[in-house]
Amino acid sequence: MKYPQATLMWNGLMHSGGPQSGKVTQCEKIAERYGFTSLSYDDILRAEVASGSERGQELAASMEKGELVSQDVVMTLLKEKMLSEAASSRGYLIDGYPREVQQGEAFEGTIGECLFALYFEVSDESMTARLLDQAKTSGSEDENEETIKKRVETFHNLTQPLVDHYKNRNKLKVISAESGPEDVFSEVIKLFTDVGLIPLDETAAAIEPKEQNKMNFTFVIGGPGSGKKEVAKNLAEKKNAVYISAGDLIRAEVERDPEENKELADAITIGDIVHVHKMMSLIKEAIAKFKESLEFVIEGFPRTLDQAETFSKEFEAEHKVVVLSGTSEELEQNVASRAETSGRADDTGDAAKKKISSFFDSVTAVVDYYQKEDERKDRVMEVSFKAAGEDLTNILTFISIISEDTDSGTPQA
């Protein structure tokens, strides 16, 4: 059973690199700058053994016999550690795991997919030179050119299948680790910026917290073909609010640089949901352009529970949700009609069906989240997409009542 992102908050990076690639130093820098929790598989095992628990004693006995630690135990230890850090962590960096493709598949099947696998690449010559220098200062007599050569070969034999696995899934990010730590980290920062990861000390879109508290957001969500764009635009016009379309932001980003945003383009083509970090980066950038505005209508967002939770953490403001409901058959008919003139790849075939299916899979969790938040059952309004145009006045009344009660501090019954 997969752990829900609400519980586990899984936004993780697998990272790897050869001996003396500097990956430990880079992990420490990443964790500090971005608020990620750095987890070491080996450290977690050692801590469990040192605890003297029954499970730790069993692990110690297995390790003394040279036996492999069972997959189930590994998953349990990792999940427990991640859950213990979930309240304060923005995500996780995992070192030393997975060590083979099967472990990676088991991990992502149980907990969730990683954002990407980060590989610090260094040549065999550099690895050898660094290891020899380390041997001189450590006093290790068994570290010589022959043993180091075997160590480097072992690394490649173990790691290459994993590298190929993540590369084939467009999850591999490679950074050269030939230069000094600061130069390498500059490349890490560039990469993280490109994928939408924001440093911990940067406030949401450079907006002051006191301004965030005055902001009001209305989310208009619905399946493909529900007419949410038209409804959201009309609401924004009536409320004198800024209109933002999540879908338009994604398409504009792809058009800006198709090569750099190939993963986004692929997500559009097959109807996939864009990763929360990238989506949040685009949304925050759009909001930041309107520094004098406090009222926003955002269409097509949030699509998932983790998007809703992440937005709430970044913007401590009032959120109202308008859900345009309808059956999958009705939405499919509308999308098919739209496809005749839209020219959009995600309006046809399997991509359209996948988007409709993912909407129904995730909308309940999103609605439940906003209804349970502060026990406010009235922050969500559901209306048939067929009647949304006629119900615009009622929707505006709903939004205004929520905003007035929030401003006055009066709780809803």
N, C-alpha and C positions, 0 to 999 in steps of 0.2 A: 504493500500500500504506500503510495506517495505521500510525503508529508506536505500539507498545504503551505503555500508561501507565507500565509498569514502567521503561521506558527514558527516556521523555520527561518523566514526572511532570507532565503537562499539566493544571494547574488554573488557568485563566487568565481574565482580565477584559479585554474590549475597552473602551476608554474614549474618549470624544469630548467636544467642547465647542467653542463658537465662539471666535473671537479674543478674548483677554483674559477668558476665562471662569474662569481660574485653575486649569485642569486640570493644568498642570505642577506647581504647588505642591501640589495635592491628591495627585498621584501620588507625590511625594516623601514625603509624610506617610503614605500608605498603605503604601508599600514599607518604611518604617522601622518602623511599628507592627506590620505583619502578616507581615513577612519575605518579601514578594513582590519579584521582580526586575522592575524597570521597563525595558522595551525600547522604543526609538524606531526606527521603520522608517527614518527619514531618517538617523539617526546610524549605523545598521548599514550602510547604503549608502555613506555618506561614509567610514566606517572601512575598508570593503573597497577603495574607490578609493584611499585614502591608503596602503594596504598595498603598493601597487605590484605586486600579484599579477597573473597573466595574466587572471584573471577581473575583477579591479579595473580593469585597462586596458581591457578590453572594455566594462565598465560606463561608464567615463569617456567612451569614444568614442561610445557610444549616447546618453548624456546630453547631450553637446555637440551632437549632431545633433537633439536634442529628441525622441528616440525613447523610447517607454515601455519600462521594464525588463520583461523577459519574466516571466511567471508562474512558470515553473520555477525561474528564478534567485532570485526573491523567496522562494519556498518553501524552497529550499536554504539561503539565508542565514539565514532565521528559524530553521529547524530546527537548523542548526549552532550558532547563538548560544544557543538554548534548551538544547541538549544540553550546551554548555560550562558552563552555570550550574546544571544539574540537581541536582548533588550537594548544593548548599548552598541551593537555593531551595525555598520552599513553594508557589510558583506564579509567575505572570507577569502583569504589566500591560503591555499593548501599545498604544502611542501611534502614530497616523498610519497605522494599517493595521487593517482594510481601508478602502479609500477608495471602494469600490463594492460592490454586493451580490455580484457574481460573485467578487470576491476573498475575501469573507467565506465564501462557500460552498466555495470551493477550499481555503481554510485549514482549515476545520472538517472537510472531507472527507479531508484529508491528515493532519492532526495530531490533531484532536479538537475536540469542541464546547466553547465557552467557558462558564464558569459563568453569566455574564451580561454584557450591554453596559451600561456605566455612562456616562450622559450628563449633563454639567453644563450645565444650562439657564440662559441669561441673556437678557434682552430685547434687542432690537435697539438700543433707546435706551441701555441700559447699555453694550453692546458699543461703540457709537459714541463715547460719552462717554469710556470708558476708552482707546480707541484714540487719540482726540484728545489726551488727557492724556499718553499715551506719546509721541506725535509732538512735543509741546512740549519734552520732556526729551531725546529722541533726536536732535533736530535734523534729522529727515527732512523735506525740503521737499515730497516727493511724497505725503505723507500729509495729505490734507485731507478735508473732509466728503464731497466727491464720490467720491474714490477709496475712502474708507472705506465708503461706501454700497454701491459695487460689490463690495468685498471681502466685506461681510456677505451680499449677495445670492448671491455665488458660493458662500459657505459653505453657505447653505441649499439651493441647487440640488444641491450635491454630497452633502450629509449627509442630507437628508430621506428619500431612498429607503432608506438604511441604517437610519435611525431606525425607519421603518415596517417594515422587514424584521425587525428584532429585536423590535419591539413585537408583530407578528403571531405571533411564535414564543414569546411570553411570556418573552423574555429581556431586555427593556429595563427598566433601573432609572434613574429620573430624579431628580436632585437639583438644587434651585434654587441657583444660584451668585450670587444678587443681593447677599447679605450678605458680611461679611468672611471671611477664610480660616478662622479658628477656628470660627466659627458653621457654616460649610459643612462643615468636617471633623466637627463634632459630628453632623451629619446622616449623614455617611458611616459613622461608628461605629455609629449606630443601625441603618442598613441592613445593615451587615456582621454585626451581632449577630443580626438577624432571619434571615439566611440561614445562620447557623451558623459564620461565620468567627471564629476565636479569635485574639486578639493574640499576638504572638510570645513576649512575656515572661510569659504566663500558663501555668503548668504544667498538665498534663493534669488537668482537673477539680479543680484546687487540691490535688492529692495530692502529697506530698513524694516526690522520686525514691527515697529509701531505702525508703519504703513500697511504691512501685511494684515494687521488686526482690523484695519478699516476696509479691507478688500472684500468683495462679494463675487463668488463664482457660481454660475449656473451651468451645469453639465447637461447637454442634450445627447442622449445615447439611444441607439436603436440599431437594428440589423441593417445590412445593405438593402437599399430599396425602400426604406421606411420613410424617406423624405425628411430626414433629420436636418439636412443642410438648410432647406427652405425654412423649416420651423425655427432653427437657431438664428438664422439671419433676421427673420421677422421679429423674434424676441429681442435681439440686440438693437434693432432699429427702434422698437417701441420703448426700450429701457434706456436708450442712449448709451449703450454699452459697446465694448470692443468685441467684435466677433472673431473667433479663432477656430480654424478647422484643422484637426489633427491630421486628417488625410491629406489636405492641401500642403501642410508643412512637410510631410514625408515625401510627397511627389516633387515639391520644389527643391528639397535637399538632394534628391536623385538627379534632377535636371541640372543643379548647380555643378555637380561633379560626379558623373555616372561611374567613372572608374573607382574613385575613392569610396563611393556609396553603393558598391555592387551588392553587398549583403541586403541593404534596404531595397534595392531594385528586385532582388530575388524574392524578398518577403512579399512585395506587392504582387509579383507574378504568380506566386503559389498561394497567396491569401494568408500568409503567416502574420502573427502579431509581432510588432517591432519590440525589441527588448526595452524594458522599463527605463534603463539609464539613458539610452538614445532618445526615447520618446520624451522623457522629462527634460532633457537638454534642449530639444526643439521647442517644447512648450514654454519653458522658462525664458528662452531667448526671445520668443514672440511677445511674451508678457512684458519683458524689460524694455521693448521698443515704445511702450505706451506708459511713460513714467508718471504722467499726470492722471492716468485713468485708474479708477478703483473698482469699476464694474466690468465684468467679463462674462461672455457667453462662449463656452467651449464645446464644440460639436465633435462627436466621435471619440470622446475621451471622458473617463477612463474605460478601457475595454476589459481590464482584468483587475482582480483584487489587489495584486501587488502594485499596479499603477495607482489605484485609489489610495492605498496606504502610503505610498511614497509621496504622492502629491500632498496629502494631509500633513506629513512630517515637514515638508518643505514650506508649505503655506498654511500658517495658523489663521485661517480665515473662514468665513461662512460659506458652506457648500450646499447648493440645492441641486437636485437631480430630477430631470424630466425624462421618463422612459417611454419611448414610442413602441408600443407592443403590436404584435401581429403574428400570424402563423408562418411557418417556414415556407409553405406553399405560396402564400400571398407575396412574401418577400422575393421568392425565386421568380415569380411572374414579373414583378416590378423590375428586378435586376435585368431580366432577359429583355424587357422593353427598353430599358436604359442603354443596354449594350449596343443597340442598333445605331446609336448616335454618339455615345460617349468616347469610344475608341480606347477605353481603359482595359488593361490586361486583366485586372482583378474583377471585371464585370462578366467574364466568360468562363464557361466550363467548370473544372474542378476548383479553381480559385474562388469563384463566386460561392459555390456550395460550401467550401471550407470556411469562408468568412461568415456565412450564415450559421453554420454549425457551431463555430467558435463563439459567436455572440450568444447563442442559447446556452452553451456550456458554461459561460462565465457571468452572464448578467445577473443570475440569482445571487451569487456571492457578492457582487458589487452592490446590489440593492440592499442585501442584508447588512452589509458593512455600514452603509450610511443610515439605515434605520436604527441600528443598534448603537451608533455613535452618540454618546450622551443621552441615550434612551429617547432620542427624538424620532418618533415614528412619522412625523409629518414633513420631513425634509425631502421626501421622495414623492413624486406625482407620476402615476402611470396613466397613459391615455392611448387609445387606439390610434395607430398612425393614420388611419383613414379619416379620423375626426379631428386630428391635431390642428388643422387649419382653422376649423370652426371653433375649437376650444382655446384658441389663443388668448382670449380675454380671461378665461378661467385660469390658464397657466400663469398669466401675468399677475392675477390676483393672488394666486398661491405663492409666487415668488415674493411679492410685496409684503404679504403677511409675515412670512418667515423672516424677511429682512427687518421689518419693523419690530417684531418681537425680540429679535437678536440684539438690535440696537438699544432697546429699552431694558434688556435684561429680563424680560418676562418669559418664564418657561411655558411651553405649550402643554396643555392637558393631555 
